[in-house]
Amino acid sequence: MHSRTDSALSIARLMPPASRGRGGAAGLVPAVSRALTLLERLAEARGPLSLARLASDLALPKSSVHGLCSTLVSFGYLRRQPDGTYLIGPRVMGLAEAFVSGTDVAQEFAALWSDRGDAPEEAVVLSVLSGTEALYVAVRNSARPLGLAFNVGMRLPAYLSGSGKAMLAFLAPGEVRRRFAGGLGTRLTKKGPRSVDSLLKELALTRRRGYSIDEEAVREGVISFGAPVFGVSGDVVAAVSVCINKALLGADRGSRHREAALAVAAALTARLGGDSSRARSVAEEAA
């Protein structure tokens, strides 16, 4: 659904919010903090920004921002356009790939499909929770020629996506309210929860039945079923979602795809030494 450029933009957004501190916190190197903040700002913009705009947004002198940009361009982390604006550069992809390769659950996901030796009927996505977003760390695209396709590095609001809601459902309600204290401002279609209260009701239902549903909240005509993946401590460490064109749901209204999401999540949980039943009981007590 999104391009390779989206993957490159996403890794810059993994950089910690502490980088916004302009190096004022103890132990931070000011120049490094500023460079990371600059990359983060360009990632958020998802488009080219001028030197003047970057200097204004970062509250830094133009001369300082010019030096940062020149250095990042020389290392390939930024690109300078003919009109003098800047974009995220290709070297960022190497960081994205290193992040994914170092994620145990992503490795187990890859091993799971390698052991199976086949491709899924529909696209299967593995996500982790990154703040208020679901970050795609692995995908197994459909074997069908016209099936949906996704890319590693894609980010979606967690309260809209199937995998995101599967993870949010196992957070304490107070934590959900804290994460979304600013409200649910992003809309991708006309569907999806519009308030934190309505989201919490949906998450409670998701927790009880063990799976989530994204019914065209991310993209019109597309439905996904999400299921949580539990680690050895009983916490949710990731989620799996199976994404389907609504027109292809069939007479069973997608029940086989829902079961596929649950089966893959259960297999990953087992590989990680997790216990989904214990985690569900703990989550219900917390609620």
C-alpha positions as CSV (number, residue, x, y, z in Angstrom):
1,M,0.0,0.0,0.0
2,H,2.9,2.4,0.7
3,S,6.2,2.8,-1.1
4,R,9.8,2.0,-0.1
5,T,10.1,5.7,0.8
6,D,7.6,5.3,3.6
7,S,10.0,2.7,5.1
8,A,12.8,5.1,5.0
9,L,10.8,7.9,6.6
10,S,9.6,5.6,9.4
11,I,12.9,4.7,10.8
12,A,13.8,8.3,11.5
13,R,10.6,8.4,13.6
14,L,12.0,5.6,15.8
15,M,14.4,8.2,17.2
16,P,13.6,9.0,20.8
17,P,11.6,12.1,21.8
18,A,14.5,13.0,24.1
19,S,16.3,14.3,21.0
20,R,13.9,17.2,21.0
21,G,15.7,18.4,24.1
22,R,18.4,20.2,22.0
23,G,21.0,18.5,24.0
24,G,20.1,20.1,27.3
25,A,19.6,16.8,29.3
26,A,22.5,15.4,31.1
27,G,24.7,13.1,29.0
28,L,23.3,14.2,25.6
29,V,25.7,15.5,22.9
30,P,24.1,18.7,21.5
31,A,25.2,18.2,17.9
32,V,23.9,14.6,17.8
33,S,20.6,15.6,19.5
34,R,20.1,18.3,16.9
35,A,20.9,16.0,14.0
36,L,18.4,13.4,15.2
37,T,15.8,16.0,15.8
38,L,16.3,17.3,12.3
39,L,15.9,13.9,10.8
40,E,12.8,13.3,12.9
41,R,11.3,16.6,11.7
42,L,11.8,15.6,8.0
43,A,10.3,12.2,8.7
44,E,7.2,13.8,10.2
45,A,6.9,16.2,7.2
46,R,7.0,13.3,4.7
47,G,8.1,15.8,2.1
48,P,10.9,18.3,1.3
49,L,11.6,21.2,3.7
50,S,13.7,24.3,3.1
51,L,16.7,25.3,5.2
52,A,14.7,28.3,6.5
53,R,11.8,26.1,7.5
54,L,14.0,23.6,9.3
55,A,15.8,26.4,11.1
56,S,12.4,27.9,12.2
57,D,10.9,24.6,13.3
58,L,14.0,23.6,15.3
59,A,14.6,27.1,16.7
60,L,18.2,27.0,15.5
61,P,20.4,29.5,13.6
62,K,20.4,28.9,9.8
63,S,24.2,28.5,9.9
64,S,23.9,25.6,12.4
65,V,21.1,23.9,10.4
66,H,23.1,24.3,7.2
67,G,26.1,22.5,8.8
68,L,23.9,19.7,10.1
69,C,22.3,19.2,6.7
70,S,25.6,19.3,4.8
71,T,27.0,16.6,7.2
72,L,23.9,14.4,6.9
73,V,23.9,14.8,3.1
74,S,27.6,13.7,2.9
75,F,26.8,10.5,4.8
76,G,23.7,9.8,2.7
77,Y,21.1,10.4,5.4
78,L,19.7,13.4,3.7
79,R,19.2,14.4,0.0
80,R,19.4,17.9,-1.3
81,Q,16.9,18.8,-4.0
82,P,17.7,21.0,-7.0
83,D,15.6,23.8,-5.4
84,G,17.6,23.6,-2.2
85,T,15.1,21.7,-0.1
86,Y,16.0,18.5,1.9
87,L,14.6,15.0,2.0
88,I,15.4,11.9,4.0
89,G,18.3,10.0,2.2
90,P,18.7,6.4,1.2
91,R,21.2,5.5,4.0
92,V,18.3,5.6,6.4
93,M,17.0,2.3,4.9
94,G,20.1,0.5,6.4
95,L,19.0,1.6,9.9
96,A,15.5,0.3,9.2
97,E,16.7,-3.0,8.1
98,A,19.1,-3.3,11.1
99,F,16.2,-2.5,13.5
100,V,14.0,-5.2,12.0
101,S,16.7,-7.8,11.8
102,G,17.4,-7.3,15.5
103,T,13.8,-7.8,16.6
104,D,13.4,-11.3,17.9
105,V,9.7,-11.5,17.0
106,A,10.4,-10.5,13.4
107,Q,13.0,-13.2,13.2
108,E,10.5,-15.8,14.5
109,F,7.9,-14.5,12.1
110,A,10.3,-15.1,9.2
111,A,11.3,-18.5,10.5
112,L,7.6,-19.5,10.9
113,W,6.9,-18.9,7.2
114,S,10.2,-20.5,6.2
115,D,9.2,-23.7,8.1
116,R,5.8,-23.7,6.5
117,G,7.2,-23.3,3.0
118,D,4.2,-21.6,1.6
119,A,2.6,-18.1,1.2
120,P,-0.6,-17.1,2.9
121,E,-3.9,-16.7,1.1
122,E,-4.0,-13.1,2.1
123,A,-1.4,-10.6,3.3
124,V,-0.1,-11.1,6.9
125,V,1.5,-8.3,8.7
126,L,3.5,-8.3,12.0
127,S,3.5,-5.0,14.0
128,V,5.0,-3.7,17.2
129,L,3.5,-0.8,19.2
130,S,5.6,2.4,18.9
131,G,4.0,5.1,21.1
132,T,0.6,5.6,19.5
133,E,1.3,3.9,16.3
134,A,1.5,0.4,14.9
135,L,4.9,-0.1,13.1
136,Y,5.2,-2.9,10.5
137,V,8.3,-4.9,11.2
138,A,7.6,-7.9,9.0
139,V,5.2,-8.8,6.2
140,R,4.2,-11.9,4.3
141,N,2.3,-10.8,1.2
142,S,-0.4,-12.7,-0.5
143,A,0.4,-15.4,-3.0
144,R,-2.5,-14.1,-5.2
145,P,-1.3,-11.9,-8.1
146,L,-3.8,-9.2,-7.2
147,G,-3.5,-9.5,-3.5
148,L,-2.9,-6.7,-1.1
149,A,0.8,-5.8,-0.6
150,F,2.5,-4.1,2.3
151,N,6.0,-2.8,3.2
152,V,8.2,-3.1,6.3
153,G,8.5,0.3,8.0
154,M,4.9,1.4,7.4
155,R,3.2,3.2,10.3
156,L,-0.5,3.6,11.1
157,P,-2.4,5.1,14.0
158,A,-2.7,2.1,16.4
159,Y,-6.4,2.9,17.2
160,L,-7.3,2.5,13.5
161,S,-5.3,-0.6,12.5
162,G,-6.2,-4.2,13.3
163,S,-2.8,-5.1,14.7
164,G,-2.6,-1.8,16.6
165,K,-6.0,-2.4,18.4
166,A,-4.9,-6.0,19.2
167,M,-1.9,-4.6,21.1
168,L,-3.7,-1.6,22.7
169,A,-6.4,-4.0,24.1
170,F,-3.9,-5.4,26.5
171,L,-2.8,-2.1,28.0
172,A,-4.4,-0.8,31.1
173,P,-7.2,1.7,30.3
174,G,-5.3,4.4,32.1
175,E,-2.2,3.8,29.9
176,V,-4.4,4.1,26.8
177,R,-5.8,7.4,28.0
178,R,-2.3,8.6,28.7
179,R,-1.1,7.7,25.2
180,F,-4.0,9.4,23.6
181,A,-4.4,12.4,25.9
182,G,-4.5,14.6,22.8
183,G,-7.4,12.7,21.3
184,L,-7.8,10.6,18.2
185,G,-7.2,13.3,15.6
186,T,-6.0,11.3,12.6
187,R,-8.7,10.1,10.2
188,L,-7.8,7.9,7.2
189,T,-11.5,7.1,6.2
190,K,-14.9,8.0,7.7
191,K,-14.7,5.0,9.9
192,G,-13.0,4.1,13.2
193,P,-13.3,5.3,16.8
194,R,-13.7,9.1,17.3
195,S,-13.0,9.4,21.0
196,V,-10.9,7.6,23.7
197,D,-14.1,6.4,25.4
198,S,-15.3,4.7,22.2
199,L,-11.9,3.3,21.7
200,L,-11.8,1.8,25.2
201,K,-15.1,0.1,24.6
202,E,-13.8,-1.4,21.4
203,L,-10.6,-2.5,23.1
204,A,-12.6,-4.2,25.9
205,L,-14.5,-6.2,23.3
206,T,-11.2,-7.1,21.5
207,R,-9.7,-8.3,24.8
208,R,-12.7,-10.5,25.6
209,R,-12.9,-12.2,22.2
210,G,-9.1,-12.3,21.6
211,Y,-9.0,-10.5,18.2
212,S,-9.6,-7.1,16.7
213,I,-11.3,-5.9,13.6
214,D,-10.4,-3.0,11.4
215,E,-13.4,-2.5,9.2
216,E,-12.3,0.0,6.6
217,A,-10.8,2.5,9.1
218,V,-7.4,2.4,7.4
219,R,-8.5,2.0,3.8
220,E,-11.9,1.9,2.2
221,G,-12.7,-1.6,1.0
222,V,-10.1,-3.3,3.2
223,I,-10.8,-5.2,6.4
224,S,-8.2,-6.7,8.7
225,F,-8.3,-9.1,11.7
226,G,-5.6,-8.6,14.3
227,A,-4.4,-11.0,17.1
228,P,-1.9,-10.3,19.8
229,V,1.5,-12.0,20.2
230,F,2.6,-12.6,23.8
231,G,6.2,-12.8,25.2
232,V,7.5,-14.9,28.0
233,S,6.6,-12.3,30.6
234,G,3.0,-12.4,29.5
235,D,3.1,-8.9,28.0
236,V,2.0,-8.3,24.4
237,V,5.1,-7.8,22.3
238,A,3.6,-7.6,18.8
239,A,0.5,-8.4,16.9
240,V,-0.4,-10.1,13.6
241,S,-3.0,-8.9,11.2
242,V,-4.5,-10.6,8.1
243,C,-5.7,-8.0,5.6
244,I,-8.4,-8.7,3.0
245,N,-10.3,-6.9,0.3
246,K,-13.9,-6.6,1.6
247,A,-15.3,-7.9,-1.7
248,L,-13.4,-11.2,-1.2
249,L,-14.6,-12.0,2.3
250,G,-16.8,-14.8,1.1
251,A,-19.8,-16.5,2.7
252,D,-18.1,-17.0,6.0
253,R,-17.6,-13.2,6.4
254,G,-13.9,-13.7,6.8
255,S,-13.9,-16.2,9.6
256,R,-11.1,-18.3,8.0
257,H,-9.0,-15.1,7.8
258,R,-9.7,-14.3,11.5
259,E,-8.7,-17.9,12.4
260,A,-5.5,-17.5,10.3
261,A,-4.6,-14.4,12.3
262,L,-5.2,-16.2,15.6
263,A,-3.2,-19.2,14.4
264,V,-0.2,-17.3,13.3
265,A,-0.2,-15.2,16.6
266,A,-0.5,-18.4,18.6
267,A,2.4,-20.0,16.8
268,L,4.6,-16.9,17.4
269,T,3.6,-16.8,21.0
270,A,4.7,-20.4,21.4
271,R,8.0,-19.7,19.7
272,L,8.6,-16.8,22.1
273,G,7.7,-18.9,25.1
274,G,4.6,-16.8,25.8
275,D,1.4,-17.8,27.6
276,S,-1.6,-16.1,26.0
277,S,-4.1,-17.4,28.5
278,R,-2.2,-16.0,31.5
279,A,-1.8,-12.7,29.8
280,R,-5.5,-12.4,29.0
281,S,-6.4,-13.0,32.7
282,V,-3.9,-10.4,33.9
283,A,-5.3,-7.9,31.4
284,E,-8.9,-8.5,32.5
285,E,-7.9,-7.9,36.1
286,A,-6.2,-4.6,35.1
287,A,-9.3,-3.4,33.3
